[in-house]
Amino acid sequence: MGRQGTFAEQICVDGKWVYPSPDNVSDKDLAAVPLVGITAHIGLVSKAQLQPGETIFVRGGSGGVGSMVLQIAKAMNATVITTAGSPEKAHRCRELGADHVIEYHTQNVTEELRRLAPNGVNVYWETLRDPDFDQAVQCMAMAGRMVLMAGRDARPAFPVGPFYVKGCSLFGFAMFNEPPEKQSVAASDLNHWLRSGAIRAQIDRVLKLSEARVAHELQESNTIQKSGALAGKLVLVP
C-alpha cells in the first residue's frame, strides 16, 4: 500500500497519517487504539450510520476490533449486544459497557438474539472470517445494516431473497483504503473519547520487539485457527 510498517524503533511517516494525541493516554494505549478504533469508527459512522437508540450486535466484544466497536457504539448511545467465549471475557464486555452478553459456548446465539431483540438488530457487526449469512439475516431488523471487515478468502453462501425482502444493506470495507481526510475525522473523535474515558484500549499482552515472531504466532492462532487465545491487542515495545 506504499506505507511502512511499525515493527521498528523509529519510523518515518507522511504527516497526513499522523494525529495529535491526548496527554492523559499512555503510548502503549495509543499504539493499540488507531487501527481498531478508526476501523470501528468508519464502520459505525460512515458506513452503517448507527443512530442513538438503535440496537447493534457485535460479534466478539472482547476482541481487538469488537471491543472498540462495543465502546464506540455505547458512546453513540446505542444498545449493544455482544458475544464472548468465557465468563471472564463476558465480564470484560460488561465492564466496557455491553448491555447484553451471549456466551456462545453455552448459549445459542440465534435464540438469544431473538429473545433480546425480537424485532431484530439494526446493525450487525460481523468479525468472523466465514460469516453465517443465514443466521445474520434472520436476526436483522427491517432495513438492517451489516458490516463486514474480515475474511478476504471467504466465499460463504448468501440468502439473497430474505436479505432484499427485509431491505437490508451490506457494507464491506478495509480501513487502509479510506482517504486520510476520513481517517482524520475518526482520529479526532477517538481522541475526544479517549480523553474523556468513554473508550479505552484493550491490550491482551505487551511483548518485546524481539518477540515479534511470538506475536505473529499468537495472532495466527487466534485469527486463523480460532483458538480464542487473545482478548485484545498485542503491543510490541523496544
C-alpha angles and dihedrals in degrees: 000000000000092000129115124238126240103234091113140086091239131023137179114227133183108250093237089070096049125090135185114256133216115261092224095060123085123238090243091055091046090053091051099047113054103067096045094032096053090043091053093045095050092047095047101036108027100029112026094023092213112207130208111270095024123123121240130189115210119191109222106006096190096054127097099267096023094057091051093047088050094051097043091047089054090047086055090052098249128144108250127208116181143165132239134185099220141019089256093055090044089055090051091052091053090049088055090054107267112160094205131015124196115202099214096198092061104022134057106245096205094048092047092048091052090051096046096040107024091173092047132255120288094217126029113194111196121198099169119108091224108039123202098226094181090059093043096051091047089057098044124098125234108290088014120167125221124199123204124191106155142051107065092179097038119123105178125168114265126211098222097176100052090042099056095036088061090048092237127167130216124208124191122177146151117222093222090062093060117101120251092248092061093043090050091057089051091049091052092054091045091053090052093050093044092049092050094043094242089127133023136185119267108214119180094189144337119233135184119257087245087062094060090120091056089050092053091049091051091048093048092048092050098042106032102028094033092226095154087227094142135056103183138346133331115230124196121206130186 
